[in-house]
Amino acid sequence: MSEKSKKIILLLSIAALFCFLISGCSKAKSKFKAPKIKMVTPEYILSIDEPEEGNVWLVGNYGVIFNSFDGGETWEEQNSGVQDMLCDVDFLDSKNGWVSGIKGTMLHTSDGGYNWVRQTTGTDRHLLALCFVDTEYGWAVGDFSTILHTRDGGTTWVSQSEENDVIYSNIHFTDRSNGWVVGENGTILHTIDGGITWEAVMPKHFERATLEEEYTNPRPGLFGVHFTDKDHGWICGLDSTIMYTADGGASWELVNSGNDILFNIIVRGDRGWAVGTQGTFLLSTDSGLSWEKQEESIKSKLLFANVFFSNPQNGWVVGASGTMVRTTDGGESWKFISGLSYEFEGMKMPEGLEKRIIE
C-alpha cells in the first residue's frame, strides 16, 4: 500500500471516529451539564482573615479587598483605592484592620471596611506581611530586610532594621514583646523587646561547617511562621520544611521535609495545617508534632498562598486564580467558595459514553 493510501485511510478513520463521538455525545446530551464555576474574584488571593465567626476578609492582586459577613455565602468588594498587589490582611475585630502590599502600601480601616485610609510608611519596599497584637502595636516586613513598627495604630511607622539584600517573608508576634521574622536563606530572627533588638537564630540542621557547604547545601528559604504562645511555634518553607520549637526557639526540631514549597502554617489546638505549591496541603492531628500530606483532600493543583483557621474546625485556604476553599470539620473535607476544582460534576464524562467509546 502506498504512503498516500495510508494517509487517506488514516484521515478517514479519524473522521469516522469523530462522527462516532459526536453521535454518542448527542445521545447523552440531556445528561451533560456545563460546570458551574463559583468565582468571587479571578485575581490571585494572597491572604485571608476571619476575626469573628462569619466575618471574612481577603486581599490580593490589583488592590482587591473582599468582605463577607455570612461565612462566605455572599461577598462585597471594598474600595481599596489602590491598584497594586495587596499581600497580607490582619483584622483585630469587626472594625479595625490593616492591609499591606507592594511599594510600601499600608491601608487601615476603623469602620469595618467602609473607608480605607492609606498610611505613610516611609518606604517604597514591598511589605509582604504584617502583624498587629492590639489597636496600637503592629509590625510589617518585606524585601531588603525591611522591618517596620508602629505604636499608634499606623499613624507613624519607624524602621527597626538596617537595609540588606535579604527578603523577610513573614512575621508573627504573640504579644507586644515577643516576635519572630523569617525569610530567605533560612533567616530566623527573634525579639523579646518588641523589636528594639533582633537576634538571629540558627537551628542545628541549618549549621554549615564551611563556606563551600554554604553554597553546596544552602539553607531553605522560609515563608511561614506561627506561634501559639511565646514558647511553642512552627516555621515552614522550601523543601517542605516544617520546624517546631517548644522552648521559645532555643532548640528546633525538623518534623517534615520533602520537595514542595510551603508558604503558610497554622496550629489550633490538636490540629495544624500547612499549604503550598501545586495544591499542597498538609494536616497534623497531634498539635503539630507530625504532618501528613493530603493528596486528594482539596481538589486543586493550583498554588495555595495562605491558610487561616479561626478555631480547630473552621478554616480557609486561598491562592492562585481566585481559589478559595472552606472547611468546617478541621480540614477533613473542603468546599469550593471560589475557583475551579478538577472534580466539578460538569467536567465528568456523560453516563454511558465512556463504555460506548471503549466498546
Secondary structure as GFF3:
##gff-version 3
##sequence-region A 1 359
A	DSSP	alpha_helix	3	27	.	.	.	ID=ss1
A	DSSP	three_ten_helix	29	31	.	.	.	ID=ss2
A	DSSP	beta_strand	45	52	.	.	.	ID=ss3
A	DSSP	beta_strand	55	60	.	.	.	ID=ss4
A	DSSP	three_ten_helix	61	63	.	.	.	ID=ss5
A	DSSP	beta_strand	65	68	.	.	.	ID=ss6
A	DSSP	beta_strand	76	77	.	.	.	ID=ss7
A	DSSP	beta_strand	86	91	.	.	.	ID=ss8
A	DSSP	beta_strand	97	101	.	.	.	ID=ss9
A	DSSP	beta_strand	106	109	.	.	.	ID=ss10
A	DSSP	beta_strand	117	118	.	.	.	ID=ss11
A	DSSP	beta_strand	127	132	.	.	.	ID=ss12
A	DSSP	beta_strand	138	142	.	.	.	ID=ss13
A	DSSP	beta_strand	146	150	.	.	.	ID=ss14
A	DSSP	beta_strand	158	159	.	.	.	ID=ss15
A	DSSP	beta_strand	168	173	.	.	.	ID=ss16
A	DSSP	beta_strand	179	183	.	.	.	ID=ss17
A	DSSP	beta_strand	187	191	.	.	.	ID=ss18
A	DSSP	beta_strand	199	200	.	.	.	ID=ss19
A	DSSP	three_ten_helix	204	206	.	.	.	ID=ss20
A	DSSP	alpha_helix	211	216	.	.	.	ID=ss21
A	DSSP	beta_strand	222	227	.	.	.	ID=ss22
A	DSSP	beta_strand	233	237	.	.	.	ID=ss23
A	DSSP	three_ten_helix	238	240	.	.	.	ID=ss24
A	DSSP	beta_strand	242	245	.	.	.	ID=ss25
A	DSSP	beta_strand	253	256	.	.	.	ID=ss26
A	DSSP	beta_strand	262	268	.	.	.	ID=ss27
A	DSSP	beta_strand	271	276	.	.	.	ID=ss28
A	DSSP	three_ten_helix	277	279	.	.	.	ID=ss29
A	DSSP	beta_strand	281	284	.	.	.	ID=ss30
A	DSSP	beta_strand	292	293	.	.	.	ID=ss31
A	DSSP	beta_strand	304	309	.	.	.	ID=ss32
A	DSSP	beta_strand	315	319	.	.	.	ID=ss33
A	DSSP	three_ten_helix	320	322	.	.	.	ID=ss34
A	DSSP	beta_strand	324	327	.	.	.	ID=ss35
A	DSSP	beta_strand	335	338	.	.	.	ID=ss36
A	DSSP	three_ten_helix	345	347	.	.	.	ID=ss37
A	DSSP	alpha_helix	353	358	.	.	.	ID=ss38
###
